[in-house]
Amino acid sequence: MSKRKKKGKEEGEFLWLVSLSDLMILLFVFFVVLFSFSARKMTAADYARAAAILNHQEVPKTPIDEVKGKIDKMIKDLKLPDVISVVQEDDALVMDIRDKILFESAEFALREEGKSVVGAIGEILGKVPPPYKIAIEGHTDDVPIHTKHIEDNWELSTRRAHTILESLTLESEVLKRTAIMGYAEMRPIVPNRNPDGSPLPGNKAKNRRVTIRIY
């Protein structure tokens, strides 16, 4: 009998370690979540997500989750999966729009077809709450350009980004959190050419794009 009591006592002595280890894991997860939000000022939604994780509850959607859902629906409704892609990176979104739906070759004026698309995107971006920011980037392929109105790819990419900004018709409050930039051919998503220098037309088409970041 005494042996049984001794054995039970020994097993029970270390049960508190299980509870302590659970607590340490929860605290670790909590601080990891807080650290992930440290790149920007935390909002009430951020604290709600951290509390949900700590309490083993369903994590509420962030504004980025909701924006992505609206963009995905827009792409489906307008049947544009071949020209618009959107990727969620933690608490940020990256949307790439192929230039064929937006601009004619070597031009920065928006095509009629592109106006309705950019207008739909503007309705979504106009509801992005602070402290989220918006960046609009213009990108080209590596083919040099020089026309009566465009000096080079740097100017073309920047003007295209500016055209998109104007066409989004964002309110002043959102514009304060918005920036444009042109990268010319300096940030391709795929190689423009083979190792032997021969062009890759399909890849060039992918690199000619406007990127919108929400972060």
Protein Blocks (a to p, Z undefined) as FASTA:
>chain_A
ZZmmmmmmmmmmmmmmmmmmmmmmmmmmmmmmmmmmmmpccdfklmmmmmmmmnopacdd
dfklmmmmmmmmmmmmnopmlmcccddehjaccddddfklmpcghiabdcfklmmmmmmm
mmmmmmpccfbdcdddddddfbdcddfklmblmlmmmmmmmmmmmmnopafklmmmgccd
dekjmlcfbdfbdfkopacfklmmmmnccddddZZ
